[in-house]
């Protein structure tokens, strides 16, 4: 068969055209070498159909950008047509364009913080400032605790099958209404429990009078991860938070996760000014970032409160042998040398690795001069803060201050460690406990992308 005199298409390709016309390009009207090549290649046709779908949704969702979108699409079509019959070239062009359009689509449907969100962010900033006058060490925690919701909603756990694998309950849990149970059964939520121990909570997250669903899963792994996912109740069923982006995808539907080994993260379910947020805290040495996440929306631009700290670092006289309760006392001269090294140190995360200047003098007999410029690699579950020299008598040691991403408690304050080694000397590593008391130096607000376990898309 000839199509507008351009080429001959096989009967098999024609059959594919007829099956595919409902969702993508009308291949009976293919008018160029490129179009017939796409129609004769199923993977290319599927890419074209995907792009067409995203493009049409963007045109409807973002009318203010229609003119620019059409202009860039025409420009892309001209570039695509240069591929002619080159399938690899066409495939790459489609994938690149899909990536751009998908990013624009997410931006178009993502939640835009409103005046209430900005006011909540500023309220939290003021609350932390006020509480820092009474308790400068735990002002942020106290401010978040004062807004945290108590026991609300109805909670239930996954059931275990005969192999001790968690499954979504097969019987209606306590305090779940018949209408909610029907909506849960109609929503294919069973996959949410496949990763590990899972609990479910029904509560109204958006004030529409219907209870939504919070799914919390412990997945374990090296980071001992906990995942939180939300589903909105609408039209007699529950839909994933990200269904507007992709109704089938589940991997990107997690609102946030917390890493209990290799990070310092936590979440508070707070209510203020008539709205509910997950206040997600991502900590590091000298700083806490609190992201106010809308629980049922795609969050791209997030109201953020940043709290920065300074520490008064000390090296306790009483030290403990690693992995043991056995204590010993530091010699006064050693304690004095260690305290001198950390006192007044203006350390920040990232002040580690290869330094511009050697931390210890390099002798003429040195075999590996790099040993004098930095401490070396660190374990993933700790946060390297700073590399610096420690002078003990006539010896110079390369030291590193490490901590657990700013983890802080009332007893010890900041619990950190000073590890040090003598360059080019085997078996000379030493470790000492360092404590620090913090005070707030700055509280600021901004709106931008979240980081840590709340970073999405």
GIPE-V241301 format. One record per residue. N is the residue number from 0. SS is DSSP state (H for helix, E for strand, C for the rest). PHI is phi in degrees with one decimal (* if undefined). D_FIRST is the distance of its C-alpha to the first C-alpha in whole Angstrom. Layout:
BEGIN
n: {N;N}
ss: {SS;SS}
phi: {PHI;PHI}
d_first: {D_FIRST;D_FIRST}
END
This chain:
BEGIN
n: {0;1;2;3;4;5;6;7;8;9;10;11;12;13;14;15;16;17;18;19;20;21;22;23;24;25;26;27;28;29;30;31;32;33;34;35;36;37;38;39;40;41;42;43;44;45;46;47;48;49;50;51;52;53;54;55;56;57;58;59;60;61;62;63;64;65;66;67;68;69;70;71;72;73;74;75;76;77;78;79;80;81;82;83;84;85;86;87;88;89;90;91;92;93;94;95;96;97;98;99;100;101;102;103;104;105;106;107;108;109;110;111;112;113;114;115;116;117;118;119;120;121;122;123;124;125;126;127;128;129;130;131;132;133;134;135;136;137;138;139;140;141;142;143;144;145;146;147;148;149;150;151;152;153;154;155;156;157;158;159;160;161;162;163;164;165;166;167;168;169;170;171;172;173;174;175;176;177;178;179;180;181;182;183;184;185;186;187;188;189;190;191;192;193;194;195;196;197;198;199;200;201;202;203;204;205;206;207;208;209;210;211;212;213;214;215;216;217;218;219;220;221;222;223;224;225;226;227;228;229;230;231;232;233;234;235;236;237;238;239;240;241;242;243;244;245;246;247;248;249;250;251;252;253;254;255;256;257;258;259;260;261;262;263;264;265;266;267;268;269;270;271;272;273;274;275;276;277;278;279;280;281;282;283;284;285;286;287;288;289;290;291;292;293;294;295;296;297;298;299;300;301;302;303;304;305;306;307;308;309;310;311;312;313;314;315;316;317;318;319;320;321;322;323;324;325;326;327;328;329;330;331;332;333;334;335;336;337;338;339;340;341;342;343;344;345;346;347;348;349;350;351;352;353;354;355;356;357;358;359;360;361;362;363;364;365;366;367;368;369;370;371;372;373;374;375;376;377;378;379;380;381;382;383;384;385;386;387;388;389;390;391;392;393;394;395;396;397;398;399;400;401;402;403;404;405;406;407;408;409;410;411;412;413;414;415;416;417;418;419;420;421;422;423;424;425;426;427;428;429;430;431;432;433;434;435;436;437;438;439;440;441;442;443;444;445;446;447;448;449;450;451;452;453;454;455;456}
ss: {C;E;C;C;C;C;C;E;C;C;H;H;H;H;H;H;H;H;H;H;C;C;C;C;C;C;H;H;H;C;C;C;H;H;H;H;H;H;H;C;C;H;H;H;H;H;H;H;H;H;H;H;H;H;H;H;H;H;H;H;H;C;H;H;H;H;H;H;H;H;H;H;H;H;H;H;H;H;H;H;H;C;C;C;C;C;H;H;H;H;H;H;H;H;H;H;H;H;H;H;H;H;H;H;H;H;H;H;H;C;E;C;C;C;H;H;H;H;H;H;H;H;H;H;H;H;H;H;H;H;H;H;H;H;C;C;C;C;H;H;H;H;H;H;H;H;H;E;C;C;C;C;C;E;E;E;E;C;E;E;C;C;C;C;C;E;E;C;C;C;C;C;C;C;C;C;C;H;H;H;H;H;H;H;H;C;C;C;C;H;H;H;H;C;C;C;E;E;E;E;E;E;E;C;C;C;C;C;C;C;C;E;E;E;E;E;E;E;E;E;C;C;C;C;E;E;E;E;E;E;E;E;E;E;C;C;E;E;E;E;C;C;C;C;C;C;C;C;C;C;C;C;C;E;E;E;E;E;E;C;C;C;C;E;E;E;E;E;E;E;E;E;C;C;E;E;E;E;E;E;E;E;E;E;C;C;E;E;E;E;E;E;E;E;C;C;C;C;E;C;C;E;E;E;E;E;E;E;E;E;E;E;E;E;C;C;C;E;E;E;C;C;C;C;C;C;E;E;E;C;C;H;H;H;H;H;H;H;H;H;H;H;C;C;C;C;C;C;C;C;E;C;C;C;C;C;C;C;C;C;C;C;C;C;C;C;C;C;H;H;H;H;C;C;C;C;C;C;C;C;C;C;E;E;E;E;E;E;E;E;E;E;C;C;E;E;E;E;E;E;E;E;E;E;E;E;E;E;E;C;C;C;E;E;E;E;E;E;E;E;E;C;C;C;C;C;C;C;C;E;E;E;E;E;E;E;E;E;E;E;E;E;E;E;E;E;E;E;C;C;C;H;H;H;C;C;C}
phi: {*;-92.3;-115.1;50.9;71.1;-92.8;-162.9;-102.9;-115.1;-69.9;-64.7;-64.7;-65.3;-61.9;-61.0;-64.2;-55.3;-63.9;-74.5;-95.0;-57.1;-64.8;-116.1;-135.3;-54.5;-78.9;-72.9;-71.7;-112.5;-58.6;-124.3;-151.0;-60.1;-62.0;-63.7;-69.7;-64.6;-63.9;-67.7;-87.6;-125.9;-59.6;-58.7;-66.4;-62.7;-65.0;-63.9;-63.5;-65.7;-62.3;-63.4;-61.0;-64.6;-64.7;-62.6;-65.3;-65.3;-65.3;-59.2;-75.7;-81.7;-122.5;-61.3;-68.7;-112.2;-58.7;-60.7;-66.6;-63.5;-64.6;-63.9;-68.5;-68.6;-63.8;-62.5;-65.5;-60.6;-63.5;-67.1;-60.6;-63.9;-68.6;-72.6;52.4;-98.3;-77.6;-65.5;-62.3;-62.7;-62.5;-59.6;-65.4;-62.0;-64.4;-65.4;-63.2;-68.6;-61.2;-62.4;-66.7;-65.8;-64.3;-63.1;-67.2;-66.9;-60.7;-62.1;-69.0;-95.0;-65.5;-68.9;-105.6;-54.5;-104.8;-63.4;-65.5;-59.9;-65.2;-66.8;-61.2;-59.5;-69.9;-59.9;-64.6;-58.1;-64.9;-63.6;-64.6;-60.1;-65.3;-73.5;-69.7;-71.0;-92.3;-142.9;-66.2;-81.1;-124.2;-62.1;-64.9;-59.9;-66.9;-63.9;-68.8;-60.2;-68.2;-105.2;-71.8;-69.9;-82.2;-71.8;-130.4;78.6;-117.6;-116.7;-151.6;-110.7;-67.4;-90.7;-103.4;-83.8;-65.5;-98.0;64.5;-93.2;-73.1;-132.9;-63.4;-54.2;-97.8;-120.4;-62.6;-72.3;-62.5;68.3;-100.8;-74.2;-61.8;-65.5;-65.7;-63.6;-62.5;-65.8;-64.0;-66.4;-85.6;-111.9;51.7;-91.1;-56.9;-66.3;-65.6;-96.7;-69.8;-79.9;166.9;-57.4;-132.8;-126.8;-128.3;-133.3;-101.4;-159.4;-78.2;-96.0;-125.8;72.9;-94.2;87.8;-113.6;-79.9;-97.3;-121.7;-109.3;-112.8;-118.4;-126.1;-97.2;-101.6;70.3;79.0;-63.2;-95.8;48.8;-80.2;-118.0;-113.7;-122.4;-127.9;-127.6;-128.3;-94.7;-87.1;-154.2;54.2;74.8;-156.4;-109.2;-122.8;-62.0;-55.7;-100.2;-60.9;-66.0;-82.5;-156.2;-66.7;-95.6;-72.3;-123.4;-67.0;-101.5;-89.7;-68.2;-71.5;-164.2;-135.9;-119.2;-104.2;-88.7;-147.6;118.7;-165.5;-132.4;-133.1;-157.5;-138.6;-123.0;-88.9;-116.3;-130.8;-163.0;51.0;76.2;-128.9;-112.8;-134.7;-94.7;-86.9;-97.8;-102.5;-119.2;-102.5;-153.0;-59.4;82.7;-160.8;-121.2;-110.3;-115.4;-104.6;-91.8;-90.0;-71.7;-68.4;-118.8;-120.6;-79.4;-99.8;-113.6;-101.5;-118.1;-60.3;-132.7;-113.5;-109.7;-118.7;-111.9;-128.2;-112.6;-123.0;-99.6;-86.8;-136.7;-111.7;-61.0;-63.1;-88.5;-117.9;-122.8;-67.9;-55.3;59.2;-154.4;-92.9;-74.0;-105.5;-148.6;-102.9;-71.0;-63.0;-53.2;-67.2;-68.7;-60.5;-64.8;-66.6;-67.0;-62.4;-63.0;-68.5;-98.9;-66.6;74.1;-71.0;-88.1;-90.2;-140.1;-55.1;100.5;-83.1;-130.2;88.6;-69.7;-87.3;-70.0;-119.6;-64.3;-77.1;-123.5;-57.7;-93.5;-72.5;-63.6;-87.5;-61.4;-97.4;-136.4;-66.9;-62.8;-60.3;-95.9;-100.1;-172.9;-75.3;118.9;-72.9;-121.7;-76.9;-63.7;-83.3;-123.1;-108.8;-68.5;-106.3;-157.8;-103.9;-160.8;-88.7;-125.4;-102.5;-124.4;64.2;-96.7;-101.5;-111.1;-113.4;-88.7;-118.6;-137.7;-94.8;-127.3;-149.9;-109.5;55.2;78.1;-54.2;-140.9;-139.3;-67.0;-72.1;-102.7;68.5;-76.3;-102.4;-132.4;-136.3;-108.0;-112.3;-146.8;-146.3;-92.6;-53.4;62.3;-119.1;-77.0;68.1;-106.8;-69.1;-134.9;-138.0;-139.3;-75.4;-126.5;-113.4;-148.3;-103.3;-105.2;-141.9;-75.1;-107.5;-160.2;-128.4;-132.3;-126.5;-162.8;-127.7;-171.8;-74.0;-78.9;-126.6;68.8;-78.6;-103.8;-78.6;-132.8;50.3}
d_first: {0;4;7;10;9;10;8;5;6;7;8;11;10;9;12;14;13;14;17;18;17;21;23;21;18;16;12;10;12;12;13;14;14;17;15;12;15;17;14;13;17;19;22;21;19;23;25;23;24;27;28;26;29;32;31;31;34;36;35;37;39;41;40;43;41;37;38;38;35;33;34;34;30;29;31;29;26;26;28;25;22;25;24;20;19;22;22;26;26;24;26;29;28;27;30;33;31;32;35;36;35;36;40;39;38;41;44;43;43;46;50;52;56;58;61;62;61;62;66;66;65;68;70;70;71;74;74;74;77;79;79;79;83;84;82;80;79;77;76;73;73;76;73;70;73;74;71;69;69;71;70;67;64;64;63;62;61;58;59;59;58;60;59;60;57;56;54;54;57;56;59;60;62;65;65;61;61;59;56;56;56;53;51;52;50;47;47;46;48;49;48;50;53;51;52;56;59;58;60;58;60;59;61;59;58;57;60;57;60;57;58;55;55;56;55;57;56;59;56;59;58;60;60;61;58;58;55;55;52;52;50;51;51;49;48;50;48;49;46;46;47;44;42;41;39;38;39;38;40;43;44;45;46;50;52;55;56;60;60;64;64;63;63;65;63;64;63;65;64;66;66;67;67;65;62;62;61;60;62;61;64;63;66;67;70;71;69;67;64;64;60;60;57;55;55;52;50;48;51;50;53;56;59;61;65;66;70;71;74;77;79;83;82;85;86;88;91;90;87;85;84;80;79;83;85;88;89;91;93;91;94;95;94;91;90;91;89;86;87;87;84;82;84;83;80;77;74;71;68;66;69;69;67;68;71;71;75;76;78;80;82;81;83;83;83;80;77;74;75;72;74;76;73;72;72;69;66;67;66;63;65;67;67;68;70;72;74;77;80;83;87;89;92;91;88;84;82;78;77;75;75;72;72;70;68;71;72;75;78;81;83;82;80;77;77;76;77;78;77;79;79;81;78;78;80;79;80;82;79;81;80;82;81;81;81;81;81;79;79;77;76;73;71;68;65;62;58;55;53;55;56;57;56;55;52;49;45}
END
